[in-house]
């Protein structure tokens, strides 16, 4: 039964990945990226790597895709004017894809696939992650949190600049609005 889910998640990840690459609309590409990340999280769940699945959903699907969508909508870059590939780019891309397929086929045909020892119980691994995160790596975690706070404040400042009017003129415009005058 898990094989069926693995194939479903794999096909979904590949289809959404192709949607990211070949879609002309950047918003739709970002949503296809969300589909890729969710299907990869499903594969992690099948592998019983629940922490990685949750982190993938929270960090990438929640934060990064939301940031992509915010930036795309903030810069009004939703249009899809893409240039056509040149012949050199097309030939080199086809050559690279062919070499990749030859390498994968040679690994599949001539490689040895040893079995991996079973992983430790999920509870002990999660406890070790938490202990290492809040003891050994406490300073890097706090630095990353601080950088994310700075990025959030920067996005707020940038979005305020794109309104086109300073805060004082917005307050003056609101005070002369007939609707606000009628409420007073």
C-alpha positions as CSV (number, residue, x, y, z in Angstrom):
1,X,0.0,0.0,0.0
2,X,2.8,2.4,0.8
3,X,4.3,1.7,-2.7
4,X,1.1,3.1,-4.2
5,X,1.4,6.3,-2.1
6,X,5.1,6.6,-3.0
7,X,4.3,6.4,-6.7
8,X,1.4,8.9,-6.3
9,X,3.6,11.4,-4.4
10,X,6.5,10.9,-6.9
11,X,4.3,11.5,-9.9
12,X,2.8,14.5,-8.3
13,X,6.2,15.9,-7.4
14,X,7.4,15.5,-10.9
15,X,4.3,17.0,-12.5
16,X,4.4,20.0,-10.2
17,X,8.1,20.4,-10.8
18,X,7.5,20.5,-14.5
19,X,4.7,23.0,-13.8
20,X,7.3,25.2,-11.9
21,X,9.7,25.1,-14.8
22,X,7.4,25.5,-17.8
23,X,4.6,27.7,-16.5
24,X,4.6,31.3,-17.8
25,X,2.7,32.8,-14.8
26,X,5.0,33.2,-11.8
27,X,2.1,32.9,-9.3
28,X,1.1,29.6,-10.8
29,X,4.8,28.5,-10.7
30,X,5.0,29.4,-7.0
31,X,1.8,27.3,-6.4
32,X,3.3,24.4,-8.3
33,X,6.4,24.7,-6.1
34,X,4.1,24.4,-3.1
35,X,2.7,21.2,-4.7
36,X,6.3,19.9,-5.0
37,X,7.0,20.6,-1.4
38,X,3.8,19.0,-0.1
39,X,4.4,15.9,-2.2
40,X,8.0,15.6,-0.9
41,X,6.7,16.0,2.6
42,X,4.3,13.1,1.9
43,X,7.4,11.0,0.8
44,X,9.1,11.9,4.0
45,X,6.0,10.7,6.0
46,X,6.2,7.4,4.1
47,X,9.9,7.1,5.1
48,X,8.8,7.8,8.7
49,X,10.8,11.0,8.9
50,X,8.0,13.0,10.4
51,X,10.2,15.8,11.7
52,X,11.6,16.5,8.2
53,X,8.1,16.4,6.8
54,X,6.8,19.0,9.3
55,X,9.9,21.2,8.9
56,X,9.5,21.0,5.1
57,X,5.9,22.1,5.3
58,X,6.5,24.9,7.9
59,X,9.7,26.3,6.6
60,X,9.5,25.9,2.9
61,X,5.9,25.6,2.1
62,X,4.8,28.0,4.7
63,X,7.5,30.7,4.7
64,X,9.5,30.5,1.5
65,X,6.5,30.0,-0.9
66,X,4.6,32.8,0.9
67,X,7.7,35.0,0.5
68,X,7.9,34.2,-3.2
69,X,4.2,35.0,-3.7
70,X,4.6,38.2,-1.6
71,X,7.5,39.4,-3.7
72,X,5.9,38.5,-7.0
73,X,2.7,40.4,-6.0
74,X,4.7,43.3,-4.6
75,X,6.7,43.9,-7.7
76,X,3.8,43.2,-10.1
77,X,5.9,40.6,-11.9
78,X,3.0,38.2,-12.5
79,X,3.3,38.6,-16.2
80,X,5.2,36.0,-18.1
81,X,7.3,37.6,-20.8
82,X,10.0,35.0,-21.2
83,X,12.6,34.9,-23.9
84,X,12.9,31.9,-26.2
85,X,15.9,29.6,-25.8
86,X,18.8,30.0,-28.2
87,X,20.0,27.0,-30.1
88,X,23.2,26.8,-28.0
89,X,21.2,26.7,-24.8
90,X,18.9,24.1,-26.1
91,X,21.7,21.9,-27.3
92,X,23.7,22.2,-24.1
93,X,20.5,21.5,-22.0
94,X,19.7,18.4,-24.1
95,X,23.3,17.2,-23.8
96,X,23.3,17.7,-20.0
97,X,19.9,15.9,-19.7
98,X,21.2,13.0,-21.9
99,X,24.4,12.6,-19.7
100,X,22.3,12.6,-16.6
101,X,20.0,9.9,-18.0
102,X,23.0,7.8,-19.0
103,X,24.5,8.2,-15.6
104,X,21.3,7.2,-13.9
105,X,20.8,4.2,-16.2
106,X,24.4,3.0,-15.5
107,X,23.8,3.3,-11.7
108,X,20.5,1.4,-12.0
109,X,22.0,-1.4,-14.1
110,X,25.5,-1.8,-12.6
111,X,25.3,-0.3,-9.1
112,X,24.9,-2.3,-6.0
113,X,22.1,-1.5,-3.6
114,X,22.9,-2.5,-0.1
115,X,20.2,-2.5,2.5
116,X,20.5,0.2,5.2
117,X,20.2,-0.6,8.9
118,X,16.8,0.4,10.4
119,X,16.7,3.9,12.0
120,X,16.3,4.5,15.7
121,X,12.9,5.1,17.1
122,X,11.4,8.5,16.1
123,X,11.0,9.7,19.7
124,X,14.7,9.3,20.5
125,X,15.8,11.0,17.3
126,X,13.4,13.9,17.9
127,X,14.7,14.3,21.5
128,X,18.3,14.4,20.2
129,X,17.4,17.0,17.6
130,X,15.7,19.2,20.2
131,X,18.6,18.8,22.7
132,X,21.2,19.7,20.0
133,X,19.1,22.5,18.7
134,X,18.8,24.2,22.1
135,X,22.2,23.5,23.5
136,X,24.9,23.2,20.8
137,X,23.2,25.3,18.1
138,X,21.4,27.8,20.3
139,X,23.4,30.8,19.0
140,X,22.9,30.0,15.3
141,X,19.2,29.4,15.9
142,X,18.9,32.8,17.6
143,X,20.9,34.5,14.8
144,X,18.6,33.0,12.1
145,X,15.6,34.1,14.1
146,X,17.0,37.7,14.3
147,X,17.8,37.7,10.5
148,X,14.2,36.6,9.8
149,X,12.9,39.4,12.0
150,X,15.1,41.9,10.1
151,X,13.8,40.5,6.7
152,X,10.2,40.8,7.9
153,X,10.8,44.4,8.9
154,X,12.5,45.1,5.6
155,X,9.6,43.8,3.7
156,X,7.2,46.0,5.7
157,X,9.4,49.1,5.0
158,X,9.6,48.3,1.3
159,X,5.9,47.7,1.0
160,X,5.2,51.0,2.7
161,X,7.4,52.8,0.2
162,X,5.4,51.4,-2.7
163,X,2.2,53.1,-1.6
164,X,3.4,56.3,-3.2
165,X,2.5,58.8,-0.5
166,X,4.2,59.7,2.8
167,X,2.4,58.9,6.0
168,X,1.6,62.6,6.7
169,X,-0.2,63.1,3.4
170,X,-2.2,59.9,3.9
171,X,-3.3,61.2,7.3
172,X,-4.2,64.6,5.7
173,X,-6.2,62.9,3.0
174,X,-8.1,60.8,5.5
175,X,-9.0,63.9,7.5
176,X,-10.5,65.6,4.4
177,X,-12.5,62.5,3.4
178,X,-16.2,63.3,3.4
179,X,-17.1,59.9,4.8
180,X,-14.9,60.4,7.9
181,X,-16.3,63.9,8.2
182,X,-19.8,62.5,8.2
183,X,-18.9,60.0,10.9
184,X,-17.6,62.8,13.2
